[in-house]
Amino acid sequence: MLTTALYLVTAQSLRLDDNPALAAAAREADHIVPAYIHDETRPRPTGGAAKWWLHHALADHARDLARAGAPLVLRHGALLTEVEKLVAETGARTLYLQHDPTPGMHAVEDALHHWAEENGIVCRRFGGHLLFDPVEIRTGAGKPYSVFTPFWRACIELGPRAPIPAPEKLSAPDNMPATLSLDALGLLPRGVDWTGGIAATWEPGETAAHKRLDHFIEAGLRGYGHDRDFPALEDGTTTLSPYLRFGNISPRRLFARLADIAAMEPALAQGAAHVQRELGWREFCWHLAVAKPDLATRPIREDFTAFPWHEPDPADLKRWQRGQTGFPIIDAGMRQLWQTGWMHNRVRMIVASFLAKDMLTDWRHGEAWFWDTLVDADAASNPANWQWVAGCGADAAPFFRIFNPTLQSAKFDGTGDYIRRFVPELANLPDAHIHEPHTAPAGVLHASGVALGRTYPLPMLDRSMARARALDAYQARGTTP
Ligand SMILES: Cc1cc2nc3c(=O)[nH]c(=O)nc-3n(C[C@H](O)[C@H](O)[C@H](O)COP(=O)(O)OP(=O)(O)OC[C@H]3O[C@@H](n4cnc5c(N)ncnc54)[C@H](O)[C@@H]3O)c2cc1C
C-alpha cells in the first residue's frame, strides 16, 4: 500500500535545500502533503514586519514545492487541531517536522508527539534551524555555556554536520486536502499599508537568499572584517539575517559555502571565518534562549533583577522609536528600521545603548519595538542582544561602557553618508557638523537649511547628565561588573 506523510512546514523551515525533515519525508514516504498551519496561539506571536516576510516567503516556498510536485496546504488554527484534521483527510501515518527551539515550543511539539503516539502515528522531529542542537554543546561540567568564546570553540571542535541537497522530486497524493488562500492567513497589514519601504528593500525566499549570498561572496566577503562596522556600505555585511530567521537558507549551507570558499581562495579565508563566527553568535543566542526560556523578560544576571530602569515617558519613547532624538546616528538607525525593517548591527548597538543607558529606559521596551519592526526579529537573537547591550546578559558589555553616539557616528559614518540617507533634512550639513548639529555655528546651520527645533530636533537629553545618571544608578545598586 502506498504511504502518505504529512510534512509540517514551519516559519523557520521555508526552504527545500538542506531540510532534513523534508528530505526524510521525501525519502521514506510514497506521497507527501506539505502543510503550513498558522497558529496565533503559539508562544510569542510574530511581529508586524516579520509577518510581511512570512507572507512572501510562504508564497515563494509554495511555488517551489508545487514545482517539485507537492503543493503547499495552508491552514489557520491551533496546531494540534489542524494536524488532527489533516491526518483524517489524508490518511497520513507519519508526521515530519523541523524542531522549533523557540521557548515554549518544546511543550507544543511534545503534545503533538504524544497525540501522534496515542493515535498510532509516527512523529519525527529533525534539526535544521541551527548548526547544532542547542543542548548538545555543554561545558566540561555538563552545563550550558555563558561565555561566547569557549562556546564557539566547543562548536568548532564538534564541527557542524554537512548540509544535504534538496529532494529532486516530491509526489503528492490524489486526495490532496483543500487549502486556504495565502491572504486568508491575514499576515499583511489591514488598513494602512506601511510595508512600502520594506517591499522596496527586500526579496524574501530561498532563491533570493542564495542570490544574495552569491553577490556578497563576490562583493563583500573580502572586506568583511573591516567593512562590517560601517553602516553606509552596501555590501559591508551579508544582510542574510531575515533569510536565516525564516529558514530561507540554512545555517549549515551558509557555513559550508564559506568553508568551501575559504579552501578554494585563501584570500577570502579570513572574511569567511569571520562570518562563520557571527553565525556562532546566532547559535550562542539560541543556546541561551533554550537554557533561559524567559530571556525576553528576565535579566540573565540576577544582580540586575531590581535595576532601576525607568518606565519611559511615552513621548520620549516615541521620539526614540521614530528617530526624533536629535542625535543623528540614532535617528538614522531608527528610521532605517522603520522604513526598511532592518538596521545595521553597529547602529543597533548604539540605539540600544542609548535607550537602556542614556534614557535609562527598561530594555524590554526596546526589545518589544524591535520585535514588531524587524524583518529578522528573532526569539533568541533579539532578547539576547538587548540584554548584552543593557549589561544584564550573558558575556555582556559592561554596564559602564556607554556608547557615545557622536563619537561612534564620527568613527563609523565619518562622511555622514548613512545619516544623509535616512535623515535627509541634515543632508547639506558639512561632514564636520553632521554628527552633532546642535554644536554647529548658526551660520552653518542657516546655510545648510537646518533650523534646530523646527526642521530637526534639538537633543532630547543632555548626554553628560544622562551618562552620570546611568552610572549612579549602576553604582547605587552595589553591582560589580
Ligand atoms: C539590540 C540588538 C538586537 C538584535 N536583534 C536581532 C534579531 O532580532 N534578529 C537577528 O537575526 N539579529 C539580531 N541582532 C544581531 C545583529 O544585529 C544582526 O544579526 C545583524 O545585524 C544582521 O545583519 P547581517 O545578516 O548583515 O549580519 P552579518 O554581519 O552578515 O552576520 C551574518 C549572520 O550572523 C548572525 N549574527 C551576526 N551578528 C549577530 C549577533 N550579534 N547576534 C546574533 N546573531 C548574529 C546573523 O544571523 C547574521 O545574519 C541584534 C543586535 C542588537 C545589538
The ligand as an SDF file (V2000), in Angstrom:
LIG
                    3D

 53 58  0  0  0  0  0  0  0  0999 V2000
   19.8910   45.2980   20.1580 C   0  0  0  0  0  0  0  0  0  0  0  0
   20.1110   44.2440   19.1000 C   0  0  0  0  0  0  0  0  0  0  0  0
   19.0410   43.4760   18.6400 C   0  0  0  0  0  0  0  0  0  0  0  0
   19.2370   42.4850   17.6720 C   0  0  0  0  0  0  0  0  0  0  0  0
   18.1550   41.7510   17.2210 N   0  0  0  0  0  0  0  0  0  0  0  0
   18.3490   40.7720   16.2940 C   0  0  0  0  0  0  0  0  0  0  0  0
   17.2510   39.9960   15.8130 C   0  0  0  0  0  0  0  0  0  0  0  0
   16.1000   40.1460   16.2350 O   0  0  0  0  0  0  0  0  0  0  0  0
   17.4970   39.0560   14.8470 N   0  0  0  0  0  0  0  0  0  0  0  0
   18.7600   38.8410   14.3630 C   0  0  0  0  0  0  0  0  0  0  0  0
   18.9260   37.9870   13.4820 O   0  0  0  0  0  0  0  0  0  0  0  0
   19.8110   39.5360   14.8290 N   0  0  0  0  0  0  0  0  0  0  0  0
   19.6540   40.4960   15.7670 C   0  0  0  0  0  0  0  0  0  0  0  0
   20.7310   41.2300   16.2020 N   0  0  0  0  0  0  0  0  0  0  0  0
   22.0890   40.8140   15.7810 C   0  0  0  0  0  0  0  0  0  0  0  0
   22.6500   41.5210   14.5460 C   0  0  0  0  0  0  0  0  0  0  0  0
   22.4840   42.9070   14.6450 O   0  0  0  0  0  0  0  0  0  0  0  0
   22.0180   41.0340   13.2480 C   0  0  0  0  0  0  0  0  0  0  0  0
   22.0280   39.6230   13.1940 O   0  0  0  0  0  0  0  0  0  0  0  0
   22.7970   41.5600   12.0410 C   0  0  0  0  0  0  0  0  0  0  0  0
   22.8120   42.9810   12.0440 O   0  0  0  0  0  0  0  0  0  0  0  0
   22.1540   41.0490   10.7760 C   0  0  0  0  0  0  0  0  0  0  0  0
   22.7910   41.5890    9.6600 O   0  0  0  0  0  0  0  0  0  0  0  0
   23.6130   40.6720    8.6710 P   0  0  0  0  0  0  0  0  0  0  0  0
   22.7960   39.4880    8.2810 O   0  0  0  0  0  0  0  0  0  0  0  0
   24.0960   41.5420    7.5650 O   0  0  0  0  0  0  0  0  0  0  0  0
   24.8140   40.2080    9.5990 O   0  0  0  0  0  0  0  0  0  0  0  0
   26.2620   39.6340    9.2290 P   0  0  0  0  0  0  0  0  0  0  0  0
   27.2700   40.5450    9.8290 O   0  0  0  0  0  0  0  0  0  0  0  0
   26.3700   39.3670    7.7900 O   0  0  0  0  0  0  0  0  0  0  0  0
   26.3180   38.2710   10.0540 O   0  0  0  0  0  0  0  0  0  0  0  0
   25.9230   37.0130    9.4920 C   0  0  0  0  0  0  0  0  0  0  0  0
   24.8530   36.3950   10.3690 C   0  0  0  0  0  0  0  0  0  0  0  0
   25.3620   36.1470   11.6640 O   0  0  0  0  0  0  0  0  0  0  0  0
   24.3280   36.3330   12.6310 C   0  0  0  0  0  0  0  0  0  0  0  0
   24.7080   37.3980   13.5680 N   0  0  0  0  0  0  0  0  0  0  0  0
   25.5490   38.4350   13.3470 C   0  0  0  0  0  0  0  0  0  0  0  0
   25.6910   39.1710   14.4730 N   0  0  0  0  0  0  0  0  0  0  0  0
   24.9120   38.5920   15.4060 C   0  0  0  0  0  0  0  0  0  0  0  0
   24.6330   38.8830   16.7710 C   0  0  0  0  0  0  0  0  0  0  0  0
   25.1790   39.9190   17.4260 N   0  0  0  0  0  0  0  0  0  0  0  0
   23.7710   38.0790   17.4120 N   0  0  0  0  0  0  0  0  0  0  0  0
   23.1930   37.0100   16.8140 C   0  0  0  0  0  0  0  0  0  0  0  0
   23.4370   36.6890   15.5290 N   0  0  0  0  0  0  0  0  0  0  0  0
   24.2850   37.4620   14.8410 C   0  0  0  0  0  0  0  0  0  0  0  0
   23.0780   36.7190   11.8880 C   0  0  0  0  0  0  0  0  0  0  0  0
   22.3030   35.5590   11.6630 O   0  0  0  0  0  0  0  0  0  0  0  0
   23.6380   37.2660   10.5860 C   0  0  0  0  0  0  0  0  0  0  0  0
   22.7330   37.1770    9.5080 O   0  0  0  0  0  0  0  0  0  0  0  0
   20.5430   42.2440   17.1570 C   0  0  0  0  0  0  0  0  0  0  0  0
   21.6120   43.0300   17.6190 C   0  0  0  0  0  0  0  0  0  0  0  0
   21.3990   44.0190   18.5760 C   0  0  0  0  0  0  0  0  0  0  0  0
   22.5760   44.8260   19.0530 C   0  0  0  0  0  0  0  0  0  0  0  0
  1  2  1  0
  2  3  1  0
  2 52  2  0
  3  4  2  0
  4  5  1  0
  4 50  1  0
  5  6  2  0
  6  7  1  0
  6 13  1  0
  7  8  2  0
  7  9  1  0
  9 10  1  0
 10 11  2  0
 10 12  1  0
 12 13  2  0
 13 14  1  0
 14 15  1  0
 14 50  1  0
 15 16  1  0
 16 17  1  0
 16 18  1  0
 18 19  1  0
 18 20  1  0
 20 21  1  0
 20 22  1  0
 22 23  1  0
 23 24  1  0
 24 25  2  0
 24 26  1  0
 24 27  1  0
 27 28  1  0
 28 29  2  0
 28 30  1  0
 28 31  1  0
 31 32  1  0
 32 33  1  0
 33 34  1  0
 33 48  1  0
 34 35  1  0
 35 36  1  0
 35 46  1  0
 36 37  1  0
 36 45  1  0
 37 38  2  0
 38 39  1  0
 39 40  1  0
 39 45  2  0
 40 41  1  0
 40 42  2  0
 42 43  1  0
 43 44  2  0
 44 45  1  0
 46 47  1  0
 46 48  1  0
 48 49  1  0
 50 51  2  0
 51 52  1  0
 52 53  1  0
M  END
$$$$
